[in-house]
């Protein structure tokens, strides 16, 4: 199992999160193809049903989804991506609608096996 985890924190109705689904789909595909050093997880304060609909609408296939209050995780806005070490230590955080450069940074961080 992968020690690191990339949490994609989203909320239904968030235009930036919904607009970013093609990028999230790419990250999920990277994991499915074995090209990541982290497990990709969707996190939302929405109900499991609403989150499942959000993932289906965005054609996001993730093995793991979690229901959590973003504020309890210290997250003020969605979407937010959090790269965590297995110990729970936060390695990187990306907030809001990401630029192409930030998306490239996420891809590199997700692939980094060091």
C-alpha positions in Angstrom: 0.0 0.0 0.0 1.0 3.6 -0.7 2.3 5.5 2.3 1.3 8.9 1.0 -2.2 10.2 0.4 -3.5 13.0 -1.9 -6.8 14.3 -0.5 -8.9 16.2 -3.0 -11.3 18.2 -0.8 -14.4 19.2 -2.8 -18.0 20.3 -2.3 -20.9 20.0 -4.7 -21.8 23.3 -6.2 -18.2 24.7 -6.0 -17.6 26.0 -9.5 -13.8 25.7 -9.2 -14.0 22.2 -7.9 -16.5 21.2 -10.6 -14.3 23.0 -13.2 -11.3 21.1 -12.1 -12.7 17.6 -12.5 -10.8 16.9 -15.7 -7.6 17.5 -13.8 -8.8 15.3 -10.9 -9.8 12.6 -13.4 -6.2 12.7 -14.7 -4.8 12.3 -11.2 -7.1 9.3 -10.6 -6.0 7.7 -13.9 -2.3 8.3 -12.9 -2.9 6.3 -9.8 -4.8 3.5 -11.6 -1.9 3.2 -14.0 0.6 2.9 -11.1 2.2 6.2 -11.8 1.8 7.8 -8.4 3.5 7.5 -5.0 0.3 8.5 -3.2 -3.2 7.1 -2.9 -5.8 9.6 -4.3 -8.8 10.2 -2.0 -11.9 12.4 -2.4 -13.0 14.2 0.7 -16.2 16.2 1.2 -18.6 17.5 3.8 -21.4 16.5 1.4 -23.3 13.3 2.1 -21.9 10.1 0.6 -24.7 10.1 -2.0 -24.0 13.7 -3.1 -20.2 13.0 -3.2 -20.9 9.8 -5.3 -23.0 11.9 -7.7 -20.2 14.6 -7.9 -17.7 11.8 -8.7 -20.0 10.2 -11.3 -20.8 13.5 -13.0 -17.1 14.2 -13.3 -16.3 10.6 -14.4 -13.9 10.4 -11.4 -13.1 6.8 -10.5 -11.5 6.7 -7.1 -11.2 3.7 -4.8 -11.5 5.8 -1.7 -13.9 8.6 -0.7 -14.3 10.1 2.7 -16.9 12.3 4.4 -15.4 14.9 6.6 -15.9 18.5 7.6 -13.3 20.6 5.7 -13.1 23.1 8.6 -12.2 20.2 11.0 -9.3 19.5 8.7 -8.2 23.1 8.8 -9.5 23.8 5.3 -11.2 27.2 4.7 -12.1 26.8 1.0 -12.7 24.2 -1.7 -11.3 22.8 -3.7 -8.1 22.1 -1.8 -5.5 19.4 -2.5 -3.5 18.1 0.4 -0.5 15.7 0.1 0.0 13.8 3.3 2.8 11.6 4.5 1.7 8.2 6.0 2.2 9.7 9.5 -0.4 12.4 8.7 2.2 15.1 8.2 1.2 17.6 5.6 3.7 17.8 2.8 2.0 20.2 0.4 -1.2 22.1 0.0 -2.8 23.6 -3.1 -5.9 25.7 -2.8 -8.6 26.9 -5.3 -8.5 26.8 -9.0 -5.0 25.7 -10.0 -2.9 27.3 -12.7 -1.2 25.0 -15.2 2.0 25.5 -13.3 0.3 24.4 -10.0 -1.2 21.4 -11.8 2.2 20.5 -13.0 3.5 20.8 -9.4 0.8 18.4 -8.2 1.7 15.9 -10.9 5.4 16.0 -9.9 4.6 15.8 -6.2 2.2 12.9 -6.7 4.8 11.0 -8.7 7.7 11.7 -6.3 8.7 8.5 -4.5 11.3 10.0 -2.3 
